[in-house]
Amino acid sequence: MKKVSNTGGTTRRQSPAPVLAKPGEAAQSASQSAARVLLSPAETARQVFGVSLRKFQDMRKAEWMPRPVVLGPKVIRYIRHEVVQALANMPRHTTLAEPAELQRGLTKGAKQGTAGDGNAT
């Protein structure tokens, strides 16, 4: 950008004229846009789901999750629109189930005549 001075003490910047892409630059531009479409597991976890990578690795096992694109033996990527669509369609739980340990404690407390508050009668 070039500085263009203006009378009155203010300066403004003039944006450069658009430059036509050369053949090699067009391929680079296409690969950059592809990079925005393909997300690594860490990017998918952080940007799409807002969870840690470890939680995302657990979520990958779910049948509603899209399969990754395998680019190499250790390189996988997810297609952004597939993951966003899967997020919109993922199953939702209206009520969370009590953990088994808590259920056993409540049942045991009810049998002993307590409400699970720790006061034995």
C-alpha distances in whole Angstrom, upper triangle without the diagonal:
4,7,9,13,15,19,21,19,16,12,10,6,6,5,6,9,12,13,17,18,21,24,24,20,22,25,23,21,25,26,23,24,28,27,26,30,32,32,34,37,35,32,35,37,34,32,35,38,37,40,40,40,44,45,43,45,48,46,46,49,50,51,48,45,44,44,41,40,41,39,41,44,42,39,39,36,37,35,34,35,39,38,37,40,42,41,42,45,47,50,50,53,54,57,56,60,61,61,64,65,65,67,70,70,70,73,75,74,76,79,80,80,76,73,71,71,72,76,79,82
4,6,10,13,16,18,17,14,10,9,6,6,7,7,11,14,15,19,21,23,27,27,23,25,28,26,25,28,29,27,28,32,31,30,33,35,36,38,41,39,36,39,41,38,36,38,42,40,43,44,44,47,48,46,48,51,50,49,53,54,54,52,49,47,48,45,44,45,42,44,47,45,42,43,40,40,39,37,39,42,42,41,44,46,45,46,49,50,54,54,57,58,60,60,63,65,65,68,69,68,70,73,73,73,76,78,78,79,82,83,83,79,76,74,74,75,79,82,85
4,6,9,13,15,13,11,7,6,5,6,9,11,14,17,19,23,24,27,30,30,27,29,32,29,28,31,32,30,31,34,33,32,36,38,38,40,43,41,38,40,42,39,37,40,43,41,44,45,45,49,49,48,50,53,51,51,55,55,56,54,51,49,50,47,46,47,45,47,50,48,45,45,42,43,41,39,41,44,44,42,45,48,46,47,51,52,55,55,58,59,61,61,64,65,65,69,69,69,71,74,73,74,77,78,78,79,82,83,83,79,76,74,74,75,79,82,85
4,6,10,12,11,9,6,6,6,7,10,12,14,18,20,24,26,29,32,32,29,31,34,32,30,34,35,32,33,37,36,35,38,40,41,43,46,44,41,43,45,42,39,42,45,44,47,48,48,52,52,50,53,56,54,54,58,58,59,56,53,52,53,50,49,50,48,50,53,51,48,48,45,45,44,42,43,46,46,44,47,50,48,49,52,54,57,57,59,60,63,63,66,68,68,71,72,71,73,76,76,76,79,81,80,82,85,85,85,82,78,77,76,78,81,84,87
4,7,9,8,7,5,7,8,10,14,16,18,22,24,28,30,32,36,36,33,34,37,35,34,37,38,35,36,40,39,38,41,43,44,46,48,46,43,46,47,44,42,44,47,46,49,50,50,54,54,53,55,58,56,56,60,60,61,58,56,55,55,53,52,53,51,53,56,54,51,51,48,48,47,44,46,49,49,47,50,52,51,51,55,56,59,59,61,62,64,64,68,69,69,73,73,73,75,78,77,77,80,82,81,83,86,86,86,83,79,78,77,79,82,85,88
4,6,7,6,6,7,10,11,15,17,20,23,26,29,32,35,38,38,35,36,40,38,35,39,40,37,38,42,41,39,43,45,45,47,50,48,45,47,48,45,43,45,48,47,50,51,52,55,56,54,57,59,58,58,61,61,62,59,57,56,57,54,53,55,53,55,58,56,53,53,50,50,48,46,46,50,50,48,50,53,51,51,55,56,60,59,62,62,64,65,68,70,70,74,74,73,75,78,78,78,81,83,82,83,86,87,86,83,80,78,77,79,82,85,88
4,6,7,8,11,14,15,19,21,23,27,29,33,36,38,42,42,39,40,43,41,39,43,44,41,42,45,45,43,46,49,49,51,53,51,48,50,52,48,46,49,51,50,53,54,55,59,59,57,60,62,61,61,65,64,66,63,60,59,60,58,57,59,57,59,62,59,56,56,53,53,52,49,50,54,53,51,54,56,55,54,58,59,62,62,64,65,67,67,71,72,73,76,77,76,78,81,80,80,83,85,84,85,89,89,88,85,82,80,79,81,84,87,90
4,6,9,11,15,17,21,23,26,29,32,35,38,40,44,44,41,42,45,43,41,44,45,42,42,46,45,43,47,49,49,51,53,51,48,50,51,48,46,48,51,49,52,53,54,58,58,57,59,62,60,61,64,64,65,62,60,59,61,58,58,59,58,60,62,60,57,57,54,53,52,49,50,54,53,51,53,56,54,54,58,59,62,61,63,64,66,66,69,71,71,75,75,74,76,79,79,78,82,83,82,83,87,87,86,83,80,78,77,79,82,85,88
4,7,10,14,16,20,22,25,28,31,34,37,39,43,43,39,41,44,41,39,42,44,40,41,45,43,42,45,47,47,49,51,48,46,48,49,46,44,46,49,47,50,51,52,56,56,55,57,60,58,59,63,62,64,61,58,58,59,56,56,57,55,58,60,58,55,54,52,52,50,48,49,52,52,49,52,55,53,53,57,58,61,60,62,62,64,64,68,69,69,73,73,72,75,77,77,77,80,82,80,82,85,85,85,81,78,76,75,77,80,83,86
4,7,10,13,16,19,22,25,28,32,34,36,40,40,36,37,40,38,36,39,40,37,37,41,40,38,41,44,43,45,48,45,42,45,46,42,40,43,45,44,47,48,49,52,52,51,54,56,55,55,59,59,60,57,55,54,55,53,52,54,52,54,57,54,51,51,48,48,47,44,45,49,48,46,49,51,49,49,53,54,57,56,59,59,61,61,65,66,66,70,70,69,72,74,74,74,77,79,78,79,82,83,82,78,75,74,72,74,77,81,83
4,7,10,13,16,19,22,24,28,30,33,36,36,33,34,37,34,32,36,37,34,34,38,37,35,39,41,41,43,45,43,40,42,44,40,38,41,44,42,45,46,47,50,51,49,52,54,53,53,57,57,58,55,53,52,53,50,49,51,49,51,54,51,48,48,46,45,44,42,43,46,46,44,47,49,47,48,51,52,55,55,57,58,60,60,64,65,65,69,69,68,71,74,73,73,76,78,77,78,82,82,82,78,75,73,72,74,77,80,83
4,7,10,13,16,18,21,25,27,30,33,33,30,31,34,31,29,33,34,31,31,35,34,32,36,38,38,40,43,41,37,40,41,38,36,38,41,40,43,44,45,48,48,47,49,52,50,50,54,54,55,52,50,49,50,47,46,48,46,49,51,49,46,46,43,43,41,38,40,43,43,41,44,46,44,45,48,49,53,52,55,56,58,58,61,63,63,67,67,66,69,72,71,71,74,76,75,77,80,80,80,77,73,72,71,73,76,79,82
4,6,9,13,15,18,21,23,26,29,29,26,27,30,28,26,29,30,27,28,32,31,30,33,35,35,37,40,38,35,37,39,36,34,36,39,38,41,42,42,46,46,45,47,50,48,48,52,52,53,50,47,46,47,45,44,45,43,45,48,46,43,43,40,40,38,36,37,41,40,39,41,44,43,43,46,48,51,51,54,55,57,57,60,62,62,65,66,65,68,70,70,70,73,75,75,76,79,80,79,76,73,71,70,72,75,78,82
4,6,9,12,15,18,21,24,27,27,24,25,28,26,24,27,29,26,27,31,30,29,32,35,35,37,40,39,35,38,40,37,34,37,40,39,42,43,43,47,47,45,48,50,49,48,52,52,53,50,47,46,47,44,43,44,42,45,48,46,42,42,39,39,38,36,37,40,40,38,41,44,43,43,46,48,51,51,54,55,58,58,61,63,63,66,67,67,69,72,72,72,74,76,76,77,80,81,81,78,74,73,72,74,77,80,83
4,7,9,12,15,17,20,24,24,20,21,24,23,20,24,25,23,23,27,27,26,28,31,32,34,37,36,32,35,37,34,32,34,37,36,39,40,41,44,45,42,45,48,46,45,49,49,50,47,44,42,43,41,39,41,39,41,44,42,39,39,36,36,34,32,33,37,37,35,38,41,40,40,43,45,48,49,52,53,55,55,59,61,61,64,65,65,66,69,69,70,72,74,74,75,78,79,79,76,73,71,71,73,76,79,82
4,6,9,12,14,17,21,21,18,19,22,21,19,22,24,22,23,26,26,26,28,31,32,34,37,36,33,35,38,35,33,35,38,38,41,41,41,45,46,43,45,48,46,46,49,49,50,47,45,43,43,40,39,40,38,40,43,42,38,38,36,36,34,33,34,37,38,36,39,42,41,41,44,46,50,50,53,55,57,57,60,62,62,65,67,66,68,71,71,71,74,76,76,77,80,81,81,78,75,73,73,75,78,81,84
4,6,10,13,15,19,20,17,18,21,20,18,21,24,22,22,26,26,26,28,31,33,35,38,37,34,36,39,37,34,36,39,39,42,43,43,46,47,44,46,49,47,46,50,50,50,47,45,42,43,40,39,40,38,40,44,42,39,39,36,36,34,33,33,37,38,36,39,42,41,41,44,46,50,51,54,55,58,58,61,63,63,67,68,68,69,72,73,73,75,77,77,78,81,83,83,80,76,74,74,76,80,82,86
4,7,9,13,16,17,14,14,18,17,15,18,20,19,19,22,23,23,25,28,30,32,36,35,32,33,36,34,31,33,37,37,40,41,40,44,44,41,43,46,44,43,47,47,47,44,42,39,40,37,35,37,34,37,40,39,36,36,33,33,31,29,30,34,35,33,36,38,38,39,41,43,47,48,51,53,56,56,59,61,61,64,66,65,67,70,70,71,73,75,75,76,79,80,80,78,74,73,73,75,78,81,84
4,6,9,13,14,11,12,15,15,13,16,19,18,18,22,23,23,25,27,29,32,35,35,32,33,37,35,32,34,38,38,40,41,40,44,44,42,43,46,44,43,46,47,47,44,42,39,39,36,34,35,33,35,39,38,34,35,32,33,30,30,31,34,35,34,36,39,39,40,42,44,48,49,52,54,57,57,60,62,62,65,66,66,68,71,71,72,74,76,76,77,80,81,82,79,76,74,74,76,79,82,85
4,7,10,12,9,9,13,14,12,15,17,17,17,20,22,22,24,26,29,31,35,35,32,33,36,35,32,34,38,38,41,41,40,44,44,41,43,46,44,42,45,46,46,43,40,38,38,35,32,34,31,34,37,37,33,33,31,31,29,29,30,33,34,33,35,38,38,39,41,43,47,49,52,54,57,57,59,62,62,65,66,66,68,70,71,72,74,76,76,77,80,82,82,79,76,74,74,76,80,82,85
4,7,8,6,6,10,10,9,11,14,14,15,17,19,20,21,23,26,28,32,32,29,31,34,33,30,32,35,36,38,39,38,41,42,39,40,43,41,39,43,43,43,41,38,35,35,32,29,30,28,30,34,33,30,30,28,29,27,26,27,30,32,32,33,36,36,37,40,41,45,47,50,52,55,55,57,60,59,62,64,64,66,68,69,70,72,74,74,75,78,79,80,77,74,72,73,74,78,80,83
4,6,5,6,9,10,10,12,14,15,17,18,20,21,23,24,27,29,33,33,31,32,36,35,32,34,37,38,40,40,39,42,43,40,41,44,43,40,44,44,44,42,39,36,35,33,30,30,27,30,33,33,30,30,28,30,28,28,29,32,33,34,35,38,38,39,42,43,47,49,52,55,57,57,59,62,61,64,65,66,67,70,71,71,73,75,76,77,80,81,82,79,76,74,75,76,80,82,85
4,5,5,7,9,10,11,13,15,16,17,19,21,22,23,26,28,32,32,30,31,35,34,32,33,37,38,40,40,38,41,42,39,39,43,41,39,42,43,42,40,37,34,33,30,27,28,25,27,31,31,28,28,27,28,26,27,28,30,32,33,34,36,37,38,40,42,46,48,51,54,56,56,58,61,60,62,64,65,66,69,70,70,72,74,75,76,79,80,81,78,75,73,74,76,79,81,85
4,5,5,6,9,10,11,13,15,16,17,19,20,21,24,25,29,30,28,29,33,32,30,32,35,36,38,37,35,39,40,37,37,40,39,37,40,41,41,39,36,33,32,29,26,26,22,24,28,28,25,26,25,26,25,26,27,29,31,32,33,35,36,38,40,41,44,47,50,52,55,54,56,59,58,60,62,63,64,66,68,68,70,72,73,74,77,78,79,76,73,71,72,73,77,79,82
4,5,5,6,9,10,10,12,14,15,17,19,20,22,24,28,28,26,27,31,30,28,29,33,34,35,35,34,37,38,35,36,39,38,36,39,40,40,38,35,32,31,28,25,26,23,25,29,28,25,26,24,25,24,24,26,28,29,30,32,34,34,36,38,39,43,45,48,50,53,52,55,57,56,59,60,61,62,65,66,67,69,71,71,73,75,76,77,74,71,69,70,71,75,77,80
4,5,5,6,9,10,11,12,14,16,17,18,21,23,27,28,25,26,30,29,27,28,32,33,35,35,33,37,38,34,35,38,37,34,38,38,38,36,33,30,29,27,24,25,22,25,28,28,25,25,23,24,22,22,23,26,27,28,29,31,32,33,36,37,41,43,46,49,51,51,53,56,55,58,59,60,61,64,65,66,67,70,70,71,74,75,76,73,70,68,69,71,74,76,80
4,5,5,6,9,10,10,12,15,15,16,19,21,25,26,23,25,28,28,26,27,30,32,33,33,31,35,35,32,33,36,34,32,35,36,35,34,31,28,27,24,21,21,18,21,25,25,21,22,20,21,20,21,22,24,26,26,28,30,31,33,34,36,39,41,45,47,50,49,52,54,53,56,57,58,59,62,63,64,66,68,69,70,72,74,74,72,69,67,68,69,73,75,78
4,5,5,6,9,10,10,13,14,15,18,19,23,24,21,23,26,26,24,25,29,29,31,31,29,32,34,30,31,34,33,31,34,35,35,34,30,27,26,23,21,21,18,20,24,23,20,21,19,20,19,20,22,24,25,26,28,29,30,32,34,35,39,40,44,46,49,48,50,52,52,54,56,56,58,60,61,62,64,66,67,68,70,72,73,70,67,65,66,67,71,73,76
4,5,5,6,9,10,11,13,14,17,19,23,23,20,22,25,25,22,23,27,28,30,30,29,32,33,30,31,34,32,30,34,34,34,32,29,27,26,23,21,22,20,22,26,25,21,21,19,20,18,18,20,22,23,24,26,28,28,30,32,33,37,39,42,44,47,46,49,51,51,53,55,55,57,59,60,61,63,65,66,67,69,71,71,69,66,64,64,66,70,72,75
4,5,5,6,9,10,11,12,15,18,21,22,20,21,24,24,22,22,26,27,29,30,28,31,32,28,29,32,30,28,31,32,32,30,27,24,23,21,18,19,17,20,24,23,20,19,17,17,15,16,17,20,21,22,23,25,26,28,30,31,35,37,40,43,45,45,47,50,49,52,54,54,55,58,59,60,61,64,64,65,68,69,70,68,65,63,63,65,69,71,74
4,5,5,6,9,10,10,13,15,19,20,17,18,22,22,20,21,24,26,27,27,25,28,29,26,27,30,28,26,29,30,30,28,25,22,21,18,16,17,14,17,20,20,16,16,14,15,14,15,17,19,20,21,23,25,25,27,29,30,34,36,39,42,44,43,46,48,47,50,51,52,53,56,57,58,59,61,62,64,66,67,68,66,63,61,61,63,67,69,72
4,5,5,7,9,10,12,14,18,18,15,17,20,20,18,19,23,23,25,25,24,27,28,25,26,29,28,26,29,30,30,28,25,23,22,19,17,18,16,19,22,21,17,17,14,15,14,14,16,19,19,20,22,24,24,26,28,29,33,35,38,40,43,42,44,47,46,49,50,51,52,55,56,56,58,60,61,62,65,66,67,64,61,59,60,61,65,67,70
4,5,5,7,9,11,14,18,18,15,16,20,19,17,17,21,22,24,25,24,27,27,24,26,29,27,25,28,28,28,26,23,21,21,18,16,18,17,20,23,22,18,17,14,14,12,12,13,16,17,17,19,21,22,23,26,27,31,32,36,38,41,40,43,45,45,47,49,50,51,53,55,55,57,59,60,61,63,65,65,63,60,58,59,60,64,66,69
4,5,5,6,9,12,16,17,14,15,18,19,16,17,20,22,23,24,22,25,26,22,23,26,24,22,25,26,26,24,21,18,18,15,13,15,13,16,20,19,15,14,11,11,9,10,12,14,15,16,18,20,21,22,24,25,29,31,34,37,39,39,41,44,43,46,47,48,49,52,53,54,55,57,58,59,62,63,64,62,59,57,58,59,63,65,68
4,5,5,7,9,13,14,11,12,16,16,14,15,18,20,21,21,19,23,23,20,21,24,23,21,24,25,25,24,20,18,18,14,13,14,13,15,19,17,13,12,10,10,10,10,13,15,15,16,19,20,20,22,24,25,29,30,33,36,38,37,40,42,41,44,45,46,47,50,51,52,54,56,56,58,60,61,62,60,57,54,55,57,60,62,66
4,6,7,10,13,14,10,11,15,14,12,13,16,17,19,20,19,22,22,19,21,24,22,20,24,24,25,23,19,17,18,15,14,16,15,18,21,20,16,14,11,10,9,8,11,13,13,13,16,18,18,20,22,23,26,28,31,34,36,35,38,40,40,43,44,45,46,49,50,50,52,54,55,56,58,60,60,58,55,53,54,55,59,61,64
4,6,10,13,14,11,11,15,15,12,12,16,18,19,20,19,22,22,18,20,23,20,18,22,22,22,20,17,14,15,12,12,14,14,17,20,19,15,13,9,8,6,5,8,10,10,11,13,15,16,17,19,20,24,26,29,32,34,34,36,39,39,41,43,44,45,47,49,49,51,53,54,55,57,59,59,57,54,52,53,55,58,60,63
4,7,10,12,9,9,13,14,12,12,15,17,18,18,16,20,20,16,17,20,18,16,19,20,20,19,15,13,12,10,9,11,11,14,17,15,11,9,6,5,5,6,9,10,10,12,14,15,16,18,20,20,24,26,29,32,34,33,35,38,37,39,41,42,43,46,47,48,49,51,52,53,56,57,58,56,53,51,52,53,57,59,62
4,6,8,6,6,9,10,9,10,12,14,15,15,13,16,16,13,14,17,16,14,18,18,19,18,14,13,12,10,10,12,12,14,16,14,11,9,5,5,6,6,10,11,9,11,14,14,15,17,19,19,22,24,27,30,32,31,33,35,34,37,38,39,40,43,44,45,47,48,49,51,53,54,55,53,50,48,49,50,54,56,59
4,5,5,6,9,10,10,11,13,14,14,13,10,14,15,11,12,15,15,13,16,18,19,18,15,13,13,9,10,11,11,13,14,11,8,7,5,6,9,10,13,13,12,14,17,16,16,19,21,20,23,25,27,30,32,30,32,34,33,35,37,38,39,41,42,44,45,47,48,50,52,53,54,52,49,46,47,49,52,54,57
4,5,5,6,9,10,10,11,12,11,10,7,10,11,8,8,12,11,9,13,15,17,16,12,12,11,9,11,12,13,14,15,12,10,7,7,7,10,11,14,13,11,13,16,15,14,18,19,18,21,22,24,28,29,27,29,30,29,31,33,34,35,37,39,40,42,43,44,46,48,49,50,48,45,43,44,45,49,50,54
4,5,5,6,8,10,10,10,9,8,6,9,10,8,9,13,13,12,16,17,20,19,15,15,15,13,14,15,16,17,17,14,12,11,10,10,13,13,16,16,13,15,18,17,16,19,21,19,22,23,25,28,29,27,29,30,29,32,33,34,35,37,38,40,42,43,44,46,48,49,50,47,45,42,43,44,48,49,53
4,5,5,6,8,9,9,10,10,9,12,13,10,12,15,14,14,17,18,20,19,15,15,15,13,14,16,16,18,19,16,13,12,9,9,11,10,13,14,11,13,16,16,14,18,20,19,22,23,25,28,29,28,30,32,31,34,35,36,37,40,40,41,43,45,46,47,50,51,52,49,46,44,44,46,49,52,55
4,6,5,5,7,8,9,10,9,12,11,8,10,13,11,11,15,15,17,15,12,12,13,11,13,15,16,18,19,16,14,11,9,7,9,8,11,11,8,9,13,12,11,14,16,15,18,20,22,25,27,25,28,30,29,32,33,34,35,38,39,39,41,43,44,45,47,49,50,47,44,42,43,44,48,50,53
4,6,6,5,6,5,6,6,9,8,6,9,11,10,10,14,14,17,15,12,13,14,13,16,17,19,20,21,18,16,13,12,10,13,11,14,14,10,11,14,13,11,15,16,15,17,18,20,23,24,23,25,27,26,28,30,30,32,34,35,36,38,40,41,42,44,46,46,44,41,39,39,41,44,46,50
4,6,6,5,6,7,7,11,10,9,12,14,13,14,17,18,20,19,16,17,18,16,18,20,21,22,23,20,18,16,14,13,14,12,15,16,12,13,16,15,13,16,18,17,20,20,22,24,26,24,27,28,27,30,31,32,34,36,37,37,40,41,42,43,46,47,47,45,42,39,40,41,45,47,51
4,6,6,9,10,11,14,13,11,15,17,15,15,19,19,21,18,16,16,18,16,18,20,21,23,24,21,18,16,14,12,13,10,12,14,11,10,14,14,12,14,17,16,20,20,22,25,26,25,28,30,30,33,34,34,36,39,39,40,42,44,44,45,48,49,50,47,44,42,42,44,47,50,53
4,6,8,11,12,14,13,10,14,15,13,13,17,16,18,15,13,13,15,15,17,19,21,23,24,22,19,16,13,11,11,8,10,11,8,7,10,10,8,11,13,13,16,17,19,22,24,23,26,28,28,31,33,33,34,37,38,38,40,42,43,44,46,48,48,46,42,40,41,43,47,49,52
4,6,9,10,12,10,8,12,12,10,12,15,14,16,14,12,13,16,15,18,21,22,24,25,22,20,17,15,13,14,11,13,13,9,9,12,10,7,10,13,11,14,14,16,19,21,20,22,24,24,27,29,29,30,33,34,34,36,38,39,40,42,44,44,42,39,37,38,39,43,45,48
4,7,9,12,10,9,13,14,12,14,17,17,19,17,15,17,19,18,21,23,24,26,26,23,21,19,17,15,16,14,16,16,13,12,15,14,11,14,16,14,17,16,18,20,21,20,23,25,24,28,29,28,30,33,33,34,36,38,38,40,42,44,44,41,38,36,36,38,42,44,47
4,7,8,6,7,10,11,10,12,15,15,18,17,15,17,18,18,21,22,24,25,25,22,20,18,17,16,18,16,18,17,14,14,17,15,12,15,17,15,17,16,18,20,21,19,21,23,22,25,26,26,28,30,31,32,34,36,36,38,40,41,42,39,36,34,34,36,40,42,45
4,5,5,6,9,10,11,12,15,16,19,19,16,18,19,18,21,21,23,24,23,20,19,17,17,16,19,17,20,19,16,17,20,18,15,19,20,18,19,19,20,23,23,21,23,24,22,25,26,26,29,31,31,32,35,36,37,38,41,42,43,40,37,34,35,36,40,42,45
4,5,5,6,9,10,10,13,15,18,18,15,16,16,15,18,18,19,20,19,16,15,14,14,14,17,16,19,18,15,17,19,17,16,19,21,18,20,21,22,25,25,23,25,26,24,26,27,28,30,32,33,34,36,38,39,40,42,44,45,42,39,37,38,38,42,44,48
4,5,5,7,9,10,12,14,17,18,15,17,17,16,19,20,21,21,20,17,17,16,16,16,19,19,22,20,17,19,21,19,17,21,21,18,20,20,21,24,24,21,22,23,21,23,24,25,27,29,30,31,33,35,36,38,39,40,42,39,37,34,35,36,40,41,45
4,5,5,6,9,11,12,15,15,13,16,17,16,20,21,23,23,22,19,19,17,17,16,19,18,20,19,15,17,19,16,14,18,18,15,16,17,17,20,20,18,19,20,19,21,22,23,25,27,28,29,31,33,34,35,37,39,40,37,35,32,33,34,38,40,43
4,5,5,6,9,10,13,13,10,12,13,13,16,17,19,20,20,17,16,14,13,12,15,15,17,15,12,14,16,13,12,16,16,13,15,16,18,21,22,20,21,23,22,24,25,26,28,30,31,32,34,36,37,38,40,42,43,40,38,35,36,38,41,43,46
4,5,5,7,10,13,14,11,13,12,12,15,16,18,18,17,15,15,13,13,13,16,16,19,17,14,16,18,15,15,19,19,16,17,19,20,23,24,21,22,24,22,24,25,27,28,30,31,33,34,36,37,39,40,42,43,41,39,36,37,38,42,44,47
4,5,6,8,11,12,11,13,14,14,18,18,21,22,20,18,18,16,16,15,18,19,20,18,15,17,19,15,15,18,18,14,15,16,17,21,21,18,19,20,18,20,22,23,25,26,28,29,31,32,34,35,37,38,40,38,35,33,34,35,39,40,44
4,5,6,9,9,7,11,12,13,16,18,21,22,21,19,18,15,15,13,16,16,17,15,12,14,15,11,11,14,14,11,12,14,15,19,19,17,18,20,19,21,23,24,25,28,29,30,31,33,35,36,38,40,41,39,36,34,35,37,40,42,45
4,6,8,9,6,8,8,9,13,14,17,18,18,16,15,12,12,11,14,14,16,13,11,14,15,11,12,15,15,12,14,16,18,22,23,21,22,24,23,24,27,28,29,31,32,33,35,37,38,39,41,43,44,42,40,37,39,40,44,45,48
4,6,9,7,10,10,11,15,16,19,20,19,18,18,15,15,14,17,18,19,16,14,17,17,13,14,17,16,13,14,16,18,21,22,20,20,23,21,22,25,26,27,29,31,32,33,35,36,37,39,41,42,41,38,36,38,39,43,44,47
4,6,6,9,10,13,16,18,22,23,22,21,20,17,17,15,17,17,18,14,13,15,15,11,12,14,13,10,10,13,15,18,19,18,18,21,20,22,24,26,26,28,30,31,31,34,35,36,38,40,41,39,37,35,37,39,42,43,46
4,6,8,9,13,16,18,21,23,22,22,21,18,17,15,16,17,17,14,13,15,14,10,12,14,12,10,11,14,16,19,21,20,20,23,23,24,27,28,28,30,33,33,33,36,38,38,40,42,43,42,39,38,40,41,45,46,48
4,6,9,12,16,18,22,24,24,23,21,18,17,14,14,15,14,11,10,12,10,7,9,11,8,6,8,12,14,18,20,19,21,24,24,25,28,29,29,31,34,34,34,37,39,39,41,43,44,42,40,38,40,42,45,46,49
4,6,9,13,15,18,20,21,19,18,14,13,10,11,12,12,9,7,10,10,6,8,11,10,8,11,14,16,20,22,21,22,25,25,27,29,30,30,33,35,35,36,39,40,41,43,45,46,44,41,39,41,43,46,48,50
4,6,9,12,16,18,19,18,16,12,11,8,9,10,10,7,6,10,9,7,10,12,11,11,14,17,20,23,25,25,26,29,29,30,33,34,34,37,39,39,40,42,44,44,46,49,49,48,45,43,45,47,50,51,54
4,7,9,13,15,15,15,13,10,9,7,9,12,12,9,9,13,13,11,13,16,15,14,17,20,23,26,28,27,28,31,30,32,34,35,36,38,40,41,42,44,45,46,48,50,51,49,47,45,47,48,52,53,56
4,6,9,11,12,12,10,6,6,5,7,10,12,10,10,13,14,12,15,18,17,17,20,22,25,29,30,29,30,33,32,34,36,37,38,40,42,43,44,46,47,48,50,52,53,51,49,46,48,49,53,54,57
4,6,9,11,11,9,6,5,6,8,11,13,11,12,15,16,15,17,20,20,20,23,26,29,32,34,33,34,37,36,37,39,41,42,43,45,46,47,49,51,52,54,56,57,55,52,50,52,53,57,58,61
4,6,7,8,6,5,7,9,11,14,17,15,15,19,20,19,21,24,23,23,26,29,31,35,36,35,36,38,37,38,40,42,43,44,46,47,48,50,52,53,55,57,58,56,54,51,53,54,58,59,62
4,7,8,5,6,7,10,12,15,18,17,17,20,22,21,23,26,26,26,29,32,34,38,39,38,39,41,40,41,43,45,46,47,49,50,52,53,55,56,58,60,61,59,56,54,56,56,60,62,65
4,5,5,7,10,13,16,19,21,20,20,23,25,24,26,29,29,28,31,33,36,39,41,39,40,42,40,41,43,45,46,47,49,51,52,53,55,57,58,60,61,59,57,54,56,56,60,61,65
4,6,8,12,15,18,21,24,22,21,25,26,25,26,30,30,28,31,34,36,39,40,38,39,40,38,39,41,43,44,45,47,49,50,51,53,55,56,58,59,57,55,53,54,55,58,59,63
4,7,10,14,17,19,22,21,20,23,25,23,25,28,28,27,29,32,34,37,38,36,37,38,36,38,39,41,42,43,45,47,48,49,51,53,54,56,57,55,53,50,52,52,56,57,60
4,7,10,13,16,19,18,17,20,22,21,22,26,26,25,28,30,33,36,37,35,37,38,37,38,40,41,43,44,46,47,49,50,52,53,55,56,58,56,53,51,52,53,56,58,61
4,7,10,13,16,14,14,17,19,17,19,22,22,21,24,27,29,33,34,32,34,36,34,36,38,39,40,42,44,45,46,48,50,51,53,54,56,53,51,48,50,51,55,56,59
4,7,9,12,11,11,14,16,15,16,19,20,20,23,25,28,31,33,32,33,35,34,36,38,39,40,42,44,45,46,48,50,51,53,54,56,53,51,48,50,51,55,56,59
4,6,9,8,7,10,12,11,13,16,16,16,20,22,25,28,30,29,31,33,33,35,37,38,39,41,43,43,45,47,48,49,51,53,54,52,49,47,48,49,53,55,58
4,6,5,6,9,10,11,12,15,16,16,20,22,26,29,31,30,32,35,35,37,39,40,41,43,45,45,47,49,50,51,53,55,56,54,51,49,50,52,55,57,60
4,5,5,6,9,10,11,12,14,15,19,21,24,27,29,29,31,34,34,36,39,39,40,42,44,44,46,48,49,50,52,54,55,52,49,47,49,50,54,56,59
4,5,5,6,8,10,11,12,14,18,20,23,26,29,29,31,34,34,37,39,39,40,43,44,44,46,49,49,50,52,54,55,52,49,48,49,51,54,56,59
4,6,5,6,9,10,11,12,16,18,22,24,27,27,29,32,32,35,37,37,38,41,42,42,44,46,47,48,50,52,53,51,48,46,48,50,53,55,58
4,5,5,6,9,10,10,14,16,19,22,25,24,27,29,29,32,34,34,35,38,39,40,41,43,44,45,47,49,50,48,45,43,44,46,50,52,54
4,5,5,6,9,10,14,15,19,21,24,24,27,29,30,33,35,35,35,38,40,40,41,44,45,45,48,50,50,48,44,43,44,46,50,52,54
4,5,5,6,9,12,14,18,20,23,24,26,29,30,33,35,35,35,38,40,40,41,44,45,45,47,50,50,48,45,43,45,47,50,52,55
4,5,5,6,9,12,16,18,21,21,23,26,27,29,32,32,32,35,37,37,38,41,42,42,44,47,47,45,42,40,42,44,48,49,52
4,5,5,9,10,14,16,19,19,22,25,25,28,30,30,31,34,35,35,36,39,40,40,43,45,45,43,40,38,40,42,45,47,50
4,6,9,10,14,16,19,20,22,26,27,29,32,31,32,35,36,36,37,40,41,41,43,46,46,44,40,39,41,43,46,48,51
4,6,9,12,15,18,19,21,25,26,28,31,31,30,34,35,35,36,39,40,40,42,44,44,43,40,38,40,43,46,47,50
4,6,10,13,15,16,18,21,22,24,27,27,27,30,32,31,33,36,37,37,39,41,42,40,37,35,37,39,43,44,47
4,7,10,12,13,15,18,19,22,25,24,24,27,29,28,29,32,33,33,36,38,38,37,34,33,35,37,40,41,44
4,6,9,10,13,16,18,20,23,22,22,26,27,26,28,31,31,31,34,36,36,34,31,30,32,34,37,39,41
4,6,7,9,13,15,17,20,19,19,22,24,22,24,27,28,27,30,32,32,30,27,26,28,31,34,35,37
4,7,10,13,16,18,21,19,19,22,23,22,23,27,27,26,29,31,31,29,26,25,27,30,33,34,36
4,6,9,12,15,18,16,15,19,20,18,20,23,23,23,25,28,27,25,22,22,23,26,29,30,33
4,6,9,12,14,13,13,16,17,16,18,21,21,21,24,26,26,24,21,20,22,24,27,29,31
4,6,9,11,10,9,13,14,14,15,18,19,19,21,23,24,22,19,18,20,23,26,27,29
4,6,8,6,6,10,11,10,12,15,15,16,18,20,21,19,16,14,17,19,22,23,26
4,5,5,6,9,10,11,12,14,16,17,19,20,21,19,17,15,17,19,22,23,26
4,5,5,6,9,10,11,12,14,15,17,19,20,19,17,15,18,18,22,22,25
4,5,5,6,9,10,11,12,14,16,17,19,17,15,13,15,15,19,19,22
4,5,5,6,9,10,10,12,14,15,17,14,12,10,12,13,17,18,20
4,5,5,6,9,10,11,12,14,15,14,12,11,14,15,18,18,21
4,6,5,6,8,10,11,12,14,13,13,10,14,14,17,17,19
4,5,5,6,9,10,11,12,11,10,7,10,10,13,13,16
4,5,5,6,9,10,11,9,7,6,9,11,13,13,16
4,5,5,6,9,10,10,9,9,12,13,15,14,16
4,5,5,6,9,9,9,8,12,11,13,12,14
4,5,5,6,5,6,5,8,8,10,9,11
4,5,5,5,6,7,10,11,12,11,12
4,5,7,9,10,13,13,13,11,12
4,6,9,9,12,11,10,8,8
4,7,9,11,11,10,8,7
4,5,7,7,7,6,7
4,6,8,8,9,11
4,6,8,9,11
4,6,8,11
4,6,10
4,7
4
